[in-house]
Amino acid sequence: MSMYLERLNSVREELQSMGAESALITSPLSVAYLTGFVCDPHERFLGLLLRDDKAVLFLPSLEQGKAESVLGGTNALIQEIVGIQDTDNPYAKVKQNGGAAARCIAVEKEYMKLSQAEQLTSVFGNPVLNDVGGFISKLRNRKSADEILKIRAAAELVEDVLAEGLKKVKAGITEIEIVAELEYIMKRKGADAPAFDTMVLAGANSALPHGVPGKTQVKEGGFLLFDLGVFKDGYCSDITRTFVTGEPSTKQRHVYDTVLKAEEAAIRAVQIGRPLAEVDRAARHVIEDEGYGQYFTHRTGHGLGLEVHEYPSVHGANEEAIEAGAVFTIEPGIYVPGVGGVRIEDDIHVTSQGAEVLTSFPKTLTRLDI
């Protein structure tokens, strides 16, 4: 409980600094991060009302028993747990149960819909809505030792999945068939779910950074790109590896070696206090120097934790400082029409010594004999 109380108190301090009397946190992930209670309300209302003197959890009535079991009823962390019926106005219930009139309420502006904001301000008499979502994202950026253990476990699990899935690759198998094999293996090995839509792209399709696996068959002589991750105990992993089916051409080797060199340069650039932009630039300079700059068409990485894409964004214009405890991906790529694409992605943890790489699947160019 102490970890969650510390997180709640950090948000309380932020409320004081922005002049907000209360916060209404409605993102299920933020509620889970701040309280330890995990809930998917679907279309129903979920909210955590946070004030200096109390915290009240509002949730669908059908989830109330679960919340009381997980949170142990009312305690120092959550003083009230209020169930909301489908016929209730949730914002009126919030006001009735601890949400006194306020001049300023903090919300997660990136998450709250306009229609929800209109209902909130109508019930509460048109208060100013300030944003606390960015602060919570930055709080989540500094991972605890326990969070790192969970991300590492998710990384180890997905690497086991990839190793077994590669054994299924043969001439004529389709991209979507490989995806099906991988996601079956994930479940069998204990993953809670895929972290995102598993990506397997063969041949020319590998030149599509966000291609959709389909009925393209694996054939001799092309790249075969795997991008996959899993959720395990609330945290996720994300790894990309690219292989070649058959003997690689000189062009394929050059593209692959350039991406690998770029990824290693970006990993070396990770240092506490340096701008995140320098990580992107380190990778991009290598790729540009080899003449492939126009074929590297996306950012170098993204934050990773409770979500597969979270704060921070690792791109060349982000001058925010790298923080100790952050976890993000490093995943440069080159995508050449007619040749194919290569992306290599690792999950890294920022320490006082630089980047601790949490993924360990081999990165040397590997030929798959099909």
C-alpha positions in Angstrom: 0.0 0.0 0.0 2.9 2.4 0.7 3.9 2.5 -2.9 0.4 3.5 -4.0 0.0 6.0 -1.2 3.2 7.6 -2.3 1.9 7.9 -5.8 -1.4 9.4 -4.7 0.5 11.9 -2.5 2.7 12.9 -5.4 -0.4 13.7 -7.4 -1.8 15.6 -4.4 1.3 17.8 -4.3 0.9 18.5 -8.0 -2.7 19.5 -7.5 -1.5 22.1 -4.9 1.1 23.5 -7.3 -1.5 24.0 -10.1 -4.2 25.4 -7.7 -6.7 22.6 -8.2 -8.9 21.5 -5.3 -9.4 18.0 -6.6 -8.5 15.6 -9.4 -10.9 13.2 -11.2 -8.8 10.5 -12.8 -10.8 8.4 -15.3 -8.2 6.5 -17.3 -8.3 2.8 -16.1 -4.5 2.6 -16.5 -4.0 5.6 -14.3 -6.5 4.3 -11.7 -4.6 1.0 -11.7 -1.2 2.7 -11.4 -2.4 4.9 -8.5 -4.4 2.4 -6.5 -3.5 -1.2 -7.6 -7.0 -1.9 -8.7 -7.3 -3.1 -12.3 -10.6 -2.7 -14.0 -11.9 -2.5 -17.6 -15.2 -0.6 -17.2 -15.9 -0.9 -21.0 -18.4 1.9 -21.7 -19.3 2.5 -18.1 -17.8 5.1 -15.8 -14.7 4.6 -13.7 -13.2 7.5 -11.8 -10.8 8.2 -8.9 -11.7 11.4 -7.0 -8.6 12.7 -5.2 -8.6 15.5 -2.7 -6.1 16.5 0.0 -8.2 14.7 2.7 -9.6 11.7 0.8 -9.7 9.4 -2.2 -13.0 8.0 -3.5 -13.2 5.3 -6.1 -16.3 5.3 -8.4 -16.9 2.3 -10.5 -19.7 0.2 -12.1 -21.7 -1.5 -9.4 -21.0 -4.9 -10.8 -17.3 -4.3 -10.1 -17.8 -3.1 -6.5 -17.3 -6.5 -4.8 -14.1 -7.0 -6.7 -12.8 -3.6 -5.7 -13.6 -4.2 -2.0 -11.8 -7.5 -2.2 -8.7 -6.1 -3.9 -8.5 -2.9 -1.9 -9.6 -4.4 1.4 -12.6 -2.2 1.8 -12.1 1.4 3.0 -8.6 2.2 4.4 -5.9 4.8 4.4 -5.5 4.5 0.6 -9.2 4.7 -0.5 -11.7 6.1 1.9 -14.8 5.2 -0.1 -15.8 2.8 -2.9 -19.0 3.9 -4.6 -20.9 1.8 -7.1 -22.6 3.4 -10.0 -25.7 2.0 -11.6 -26.3 2.2 -15.3 -29.2 4.6 -14.7 -27.1 7.0 -12.5 -25.5 10.2 -13.6 -21.9 9.4 -12.7 -20.8 13.1 -12.3 -23.8 13.8 -10.0 -22.7 10.7 -7.9 -19.2 12.1 -7.8 -20.5 15.5 -6.5 -22.7 13.7 -3.9 -19.9 11.6 -2.6 -17.0 13.9 -1.8 -16.8 16.1 -4.9 -17.8 19.5 -3.4 -18.0 22.5 -5.7 -14.5 23.5 -6.9 -13.1 26.4 -8.9 -10.5 24.1 -10.5 -10.6 20.3 -11.1 -7.6 18.4 -12.6 -8.4 15.8 -15.3 -6.5 13.8 -17.9 -7.2 16.0 -20.9 -5.6 13.5 -23.4 -8.1 10.8 -22.2 -11.3 12.7 -21.3 -13.8 13.1 -24.1 -15.4 16.5 -24.8 -18.8 15.1 -24.0 -17.5 13.9 -20.6 -15.9 17.3 -19.9 -19.2 19.0 -20.7 -21.1 16.8 -18.2 -18.5 17.4 -15.5 -18.5 21.1 -15.8 -22.3 21.3 -16.0 -22.6 19.3 -12.7 -19.8 21.2 -10.9 -20.8 24.7 -12.0 -18.2 25.4 -14.8 -14.9 24.9 -13.0 -11.6 25.4 -14.8 -10.3 22.0 -16.0 -6.5 21.7 -15.6 -4.4 18.8 -17.0 -2.8 16.3 -14.6 -2.4 13.6 -17.2 1.1 14.7 -18.3 2.3 14.7 -14.7 1.0 11.1 -14.2 2.7 10.0 -17.4 6.0 11.4 -16.1 5.4 9.7 -12.8 4.9 6.4 -14.6 8.1 7.1 -16.6 10.2 6.5 -13.5 9.9 2.7 -13.1 10.4 1.0 -9.8 12.6 -2.1 -9.3 9.4 -4.2 -9.2 8.2 -2.7 -12.5 11.5 -3.5 -14.1 11.3 -7.1 -13.0 7.9 -7.4 -14.6 9.0 -5.8 -17.8 12.0 -8.1 -17.9 9.8 -11.1 -17.4 7.6 -10.0 -20.2 10.6 -9.6 -22.4 12.0 -13.1 -21.5 8.6 -14.6 -22.3 8.2 -13.0 -25.7 11.7 -14.1 -26.6 10.8 -17.7 -25.8 7.8 -17.3 -28.0 9.9 -16.0 -30.9 12.4 -18.8 -30.6 9.7 -21.4 -30.7 7.7 -19.6 -33.4 10.8 -19.5 -35.8 10.6 -23.3 -35.9 7.2 -23.1 -37.6 8.6 -21.1 -40.5 8.7 -23.0 -43.8 8.3 -22.3 -47.5 4.7 -21.5 -48.4 3.5 -20.6 -44.9 1.6 -17.3 -44.8 2.3 -14.3 -42.6 -1.1 -14.7 -40.8 -0.5 -18.4 -40.2 2.8 -17.5 -38.4 0.9 -14.9 -36.4 -1.6 -17.5 -35.3 1.2 -19.8 -34.3 2.9 -17.1 -32.3 -0.2 -16.0 -30.4 -1.1 -19.6 -29.6 2.5 -20.0 -28.2 2.1 -16.8 -26.2 -1.0 -18.1 -24.4 0.5 -21.6 -23.9 3.6 -20.0 -22.2 1.5 -17.9 -19.8 1.2 -14.5 -21.5 -1.9 -12.6 -20.4 -2.4 -11.3 -24.0 -0.4 -10.0 -26.9 0.8 -6.5 -26.2 -0.4 -5.4 -29.6 -1.3 -6.9 -33.0 1.5 -9.3 -33.7 3.3 -8.4 -36.9 4.9 -10.8 -39.4 5.9 -9.4 -42.8 7.5 -11.4 -45.6 9.5 -10.3 -48.6 8.5 -6.9 -50.0 5.9 -6.4 -47.3 8.7 -6.0 -44.7 9.3 -2.5 -46.3 5.9 -1.4 -44.7 6.8 -0.2 -41.2 3.2 -0.8 -40.0 2.2 -3.5 -42.5 -0.7 -5.8 -41.8 0.0 -9.6 -42.0 -2.0 -11.4 -44.6 -1.8 -14.2 -47.0 1.6 -13.4 -48.4 3.7 -16.6 -48.4 7.2 -17.0 -47.1 9.6 -17.5 -50.0 13.3 -18.0 -50.5 15.4 -14.8 -50.7 13.4 -12.3 -48.8 13.5 -10.6 -45.4 11.1 -11.9 -42.7 10.3 -9.3 -40.1 8.7 -10.2 -36.7 7.4 -7.4 -34.3 5.7 -8.8 -31.2 5.2 -8.4 -27.5 3.2 -9.7 -24.6 1.4 -8.5 -21.5 2.4 -10.3 -18.3 1.2 -9.2 -14.9 0.1 -5.8 -16.2 3.4 -4.9 -18.0 4.4 -5.4 -21.6 7.4 -6.2 -23.8 8.0 -5.2 -27.5 10.7 -6.7 -29.7 11.5 -6.7 -33.4 13.9 -9.0 -35.2 14.4 -9.4 -38.9 15.6 -12.5 -40.6 16.4 -13.5 -44.2 15.1 -16.7 -45.9 17.9 -18.3 -47.8 21.3 -16.7 -48.7 21.3 -12.9 -48.2 22.3 -10.7 -51.0 25.1 -8.1 -50.7 22.3 -5.4 -50.6 20.4 -7.2 -47.9 23.6 -7.6 -45.8 24.4 -3.9 -46.2 20.9 -2.8 -45.2 20.8 -5.1 -42.2 24.3 -4.2 -41.0 23.5 -0.5 -41.2 20.3 -0.9 -39.1 22.3 -2.9 -36.5 25.0 -0.3 -36.3 22.4 2.4 -35.9 20.6 0.6 -33.1 23.9 0.0 -31.2 24.8 3.7 -31.7 21.4 4.7 -30.2 21.8 2.4 -27.2 25.3 3.9 -26.5 23.7 7.4 -26.6 21.5 6.7 -23.7 22.7 8.7 -20.7 20.8 10.2 -17.8 20.3 14.0 -18.4 21.0 13.9 -22.1 18.2 14.9 -24.5 16.1 12.1 -25.8 16.6 13.6 -29.2 20.3 12.5 -29.1 19.2 8.9 -29.1 17.2 9.4 -32.3 20.0 11.4 -33.9 22.6 8.8 -33.1 20.7 6.2 -35.0 19.7 8.5 -37.8 23.2 9.7 -38.4 24.4 6.2 -39.1 21.6 5.5 -41.5 22.0 8.8 -43.3 25.8 8.3 -43.6 25.2 5.0 -45.4 22.8 6.7 -47.9 19.5 5.3 -46.5 18.2 8.4 -44.7 15.1 8.7 -46.8 14.1 5.1 -45.9 14.1 5.7 -42.1 10.6 7.1 -41.8 9.7 6.9 -38.1 10.9 7.9 -34.6 13.6 5.8 -33.0 11.5 4.6 -30.0 8.7 5.0 -27.5 8.1 4.5 -23.8 7.0 1.1 -22.6 5.4 -0.2 -19.4 1.7 -0.4 -18.6 1.1 0.4 -22.3 3.1 -0.6 -25.3 3.2 3.1 -26.4 3.6 5.5 -23.6 5.6 8.5 -22.5 8.3 9.4 -23.6 8.6 9.7 -27.4 12.1 9.2 -28.7 12.4 11.5 -31.7 14.8 14.0 -33.0 12.9 17.1 -31.8 12.4 15.9 -28.2 14.8 17.8 -26.0 13.4 16.5 -22.8 16.1 15.0 -20.6 16.5 11.2 -20.2 15.5 10.2 -16.7 16.8 7.4 -14.5 14.3 4.5 -14.3 12.8 5.2 -17.8 12.0 2.3 -20.1 11.7 2.8 -23.8 12.3 1.0 -27.0 15.1 1.6 -29.5 14.0 0.5 -33.0 15.6 2.1 -36.1 14.7 0.7 -39.5 15.3 0.9 -43.2 12.5 0.2 -45.6 13.5 0.0 -49.2 10.7 -0.6 -51.8 11.5 -3.7 -53.9 14.2 -4.9 -51.5 12.3 -5.1 -48.2 12.7 -3.7 -44.7 14.8 -4.3 -41.7 13.9 -3.2 -38.1 15.8 -4.2 -35.0 14.1 -3.3 -31.7 15.2 -3.7 -28.0 13.6 -2.6 -24.7 16.0 -0.6 -22.6 16.1 0.6 -19.0 17.9 3.8 -18.1 20.4 3.4 -15.3 23.3 5.4 -13.9 25.6 3.3 -16.2 23.5 4.1 -19.3 21.2 1.7 -21.1 20.5 -1.7 -19.6 19.1 -3.8 -22.4 16.2 -5.9 -21.2 15.8 -7.9 -24.4 18.6 -10.4 -25.3 17.5 -12.2 -28.5 20.4 -12.5 -30.9 20.8 -9.7 -33.4 23.3 -10.9 -35.9 21.9 -11.5 -39.3 20.3 -14.9 -39.2 19.5 -17.1 -42.2 16.3 -19.2 -42.0 16.6 -22.3 -44.1 13.2 -23.1 -45.5 
